[in-house]
Amino acid sequence: MEIELGEIDFSANHYEVALEFARILHQIDYRSELAEGEEYRPLNFHVNLEKSNGGWMHCGRGSLIIPYVNVGRKLLDLAANDREFPVVNGRRIRMRYTNKTPKKSLIETLRKLPFLDPRIALERQTRIDHLEESLRVETVQIGHWLLHRDSKVFGVEWEKEYMTKSCAVIKIEYKKKDIRLTLGDFDFDDEEVYTLIIKFANIRDIWANYDPKPYICFDLLSPVIIESDRAGRKKRRIRALDAKHERICAYAYQIRVVLFKTNISDFYNLCKTAEINTPKRELVLAESHELYSAKNLHTIQKSLKWMLQIAPWNAVFQLEYLLRDGFVTPMDFYKLWSPIVDLTQNYPHEAHLILRDYARHISLGIDRIEDFPTHFNEFVEIHMEVSGSMINILNEQKQQGYISCHHVTFTPTRMLLEGPYFIRSNRVLRLYHMFSDNFLRVDFRDEDRLQYRWSRDVDGSALLQERVGGILRDGFDLAGKHFEFLAYSSSALREHAVWFMTPFEHPTRGLIDANIIRSELGDFSGDFTYPARFAARLAQAFTATDPSVEIDKSQWKFIPDIGVNPNYLHTDGVGTLSRELAKKIWDVLCNVYSGYARKVMPSAYQIRFLGFKGVVVIDDSLKGIKMCLRHSMQKFKVDNVEKASIEIAKAFHSPSQMYLNRPLVMIMEGLGVSKRSFIELAKEAVMDITLARNDMNRFLALIRRHSLCGPFGFSNLLYKLYKNYGLNLDTKNPDTCLRTAFVDTLINSSFSSIFRDIKYRCRIPVPKGWQLVGVADEGQAYINRKKYKEEDVFTLQEGEIYVCIQETPDSERVYLKGNCNISRSPVIYPGDVQVVHAIGKPPPRKSKKKCFFRDLVNVVVFSCKGERSLASKLSGGDLDGDMYEITQHEHLRIRTLSAAADFLPVKKWEIDRNYLCNFDPETGEVEIDKETGEPKVDQEKLIPYVHKFIVEYINSDLLGLLSSKHLVLADQSSLGIYDPGCLRLAMLCNQAVDYPKNGNAVDSSDLPRRLIPYKPDWKKGEDDNDRPSDFYRSERALGELYRYTENTAEATEFTSHYRENPKAKNHPIYKALNPRIEIELIDADREEFQVEKITKIFRQFESELHCICTTHTLIDHASARLKEEEVVVGSISTFCSQQRWRNERIYRMKTHSSNLERQIRKELVPKNLFKMSRLELQQTLDFIWSSWNWIVDKLAITGENKAFGYNSFSFVLLNVVLECLEHFDMWDRDGTVV
């Protein structure tokens, strides 16, 4: 309905008029008139003021468009009776009905869109108007900070003046949250105009002053983004401004601009308006030394190649790391050259660790270095003994399924180096574990280490072709060696990471290069015309796995798949194995991971075996060592192999907790679950945090549920001290209270991590909710193979599942019975959540019917009946390791059932097989294979197509973007998840999920747009550049949840009252444990405490902990480092806009810290406790307990602020002490095992 407006006050603006109508229309009386299902959001409307030909903002007339006729008539009736009418600036607005029909598209938009408070829009527009001013730039300088100076000095490496032949301006872009330095003039059609984009989040500091001309100096966390523009052409991302800049941009990227006749206070005012931190007035001088000249860089590269002749490659890697990460300049490098040569010759095995730690030491900025050689030699002398001991420990870890891996990250301008640190190994790396330094993990990322992203109006494909494609195609030189592309794993590709290697000489097999390794992995001929699928098959060999049991050809066989439709097989990706084989695999894993001994033996394993991938589940009808695999599991053939290892990708030993997430909340709300149900779950989660402050039992349950405090055994330590010795977190009794300043910090960090996940991800635990791997009911397989009659086998019917939960070996089994929600992340289509019936307990053993899933635990068993598998209905899932969420929570039961998606298969990217053929050099004709009569195909000719696919994948990896767009669009539209744009995004997500296998990218130019240029308030991200004017109030469940967490943030805050650390003999742990320890050592021959030994071990621990804290940061800056409590908790508190990157860094940090714990335990206790005599156990306990007393006393004397590593080291020691006491329980006093 359209209402004519008149007699509007000329001084009133659009926002004031809209605000007045909002006051009237948003009264409750009007909301009751809205259509069913729309009462939850305030009415939206549109105000239009007619432009004036004079000097006024408008001519006093306009129109009001309301999407519902009945609401408009009610408004007119109220005004006619003088009961309610709009007044702005003291003047009543006249309203009159018109018979004009508003555009249908506008009416639909108003019905879909949420109402946006005009005050938010006004504030935003006011700031944008104020920031229209740009400042003229006279000179642009690019360089670096000169180190070890008394004052701030900018070292100029690239400089250009923009007054005579061109022009340059600097402007703050409020909408885009960046500062833009534009070099060039758009008035000249043929001139290339460059824009240097400085994101607000990338600014560490700003200085603005006079020298004597006005200047602005930016201290940046990472290089700027550079775009090139020319009239008539789309903007492009580029690497460098010119050849000189391309040479130095890897080392120097800080920005300094000299302004032309500008009052520097103008820039201060612009920063204030844009809500940027106020610039500092400290004087920053500029000096030009050209440290990164072509001559200097060429000399350094020659020196590194020469160094490789006398030093191990891993030491040369650390040298290049020193230079590329900005710890030393070329001049410093020359000064250090002689002592570094001496180091590599005298200590070739320890050199790389010393150089790595030296870089870390410099980054701390503790010392002002005036004489580099002397400083370096003093550091070497101090750290030599520590590094020597670390070598033996690192070698030990190589034999336990881990590999010490160097990492390289390529950004558009830089090559960033990390490591080495331990990661989980894979089939190929285990085969060549003695040559691990010849393999590199390589990531491709944007300058801020996040994944590549650009707006619709920018073409970044040329940059990716040049940078990523060039490196993949040509390889790269590093530390004197040349590296070439090898392959990737599927999970690595999602992180835009691949494996590179350098050819090496094998003692028995000769030269090994990437071609040879790929050719030995299997027969991929069936996928030669599909490059993406071929690469995905190769990726199987690079999946992170643990080796387990070897079996020979006679111990495994094929069994047929089950299903009517080949696209929706009931057994897609699942096979079986005997219980005896499952037990042998479990024994191997328990020997590697000591914590597994307290877990339930898995009913299923995710495996890689020869060319097979998927899950194998126990079948108790199989006897001996047997495994049965299906054709749906075989991805390629491996011929002529008599015996092979079953590689374990995952052992499903425990049920996982089900958590809500934002997509699941949005879908379930659309399917009828009330907002109040989600709020109640959030309240329970927040209450768990609040009650866990002083309650040890609750705190332990909380951190275990959220997988926190695992590193260095802190969670396990608390559990043992609480269960066995009565120690707790209650401050009422100081003698039993474990709270210290550091423990309080860990508690607070744990709470913050959990609460952040609730607030920003809706990661809320669901009571009666589990996440389990899916497997098939094998009973139908035996019926199909005529082994049993159908009436003799108990099988699941269509729509039924079987779930049995067992948390620990000693706990009772819980059988799910009744209706359940079932889903698989990521959910995006309304039909991705289904309702199924859990059957409860299976028939008893005495039943006449055979039940093949009776003894399975911690899995969800799907029926094999019906035309389509249930797994395929859940976000296109299968049974090769997919995890499914099951809940019986009564308030989360969906009210509306939607049919599962049935998207058409996406066509695979295919190439002409003739492109891969070999040609006879003499005749020029295609070579023919004499055995098959088919043209010979060269597998290596596929690799350039794989390179092309990787580049395109990085450019078109839109899954996260599509999911984010879906959530925002569903929030903004009145149709919610059923909006046509949302349904289209669901279809595109399906295509994006399969993109790594089919090579067919989603077209990013045709994505549905959000309905308004504002984001819902729950999108306020984890970066600190959000502005209130960017967001609107969401009335969806996600908005309610976000605002609930905003209002309850104080409830989870935790203030420590413990600031002093007691000495050992006053510590509650000492009082609780020492009496028991004295009893065990009463007859021991106690030796003098070895202070030097424990000091040496602690320094090893401290050095590697420093490495963890500096390596796994989210911020790409030399000074960035994690806190000790972050490592112990196993979470990173730094804000990050890309959750996937944060999760990857947390995973690497936890893997690194877990390996450090194993390394140090091995140094503390070289012999297995189970193999010790009682005397050896007494000596071990005496030394470790004395060591704990020593470290606690040092902590009390040193103080918390200067005690880095002391607390976490004490946790490692205390865990060993408790394990020793547990072993004493197995001994009689005469030294015999009980």
Order of alpha helices (4+ residues) and beta strands (2+ residues): beta-alpha-alpha-beta-beta-alpha-beta-beta-beta-alpha-alpha-beta-beta-beta-beta-beta-beta-beta-beta-beta-alpha-beta-alpha-beta-alpha-alpha-alpha-alpha-alpha-beta-beta-alpha-beta-beta-alpha-alpha-beta-beta-alpha-beta-beta-beta-alpha-alpha-beta-beta-beta-alpha-beta-beta-beta-beta-beta-alpha-alpha-alpha-alpha-alpha-beta-alpha-beta-beta-beta-beta-beta-alpha-beta-alpha-alpha-alpha-beta-beta-alpha-alpha-alpha-alpha-alpha-alpha-alpha
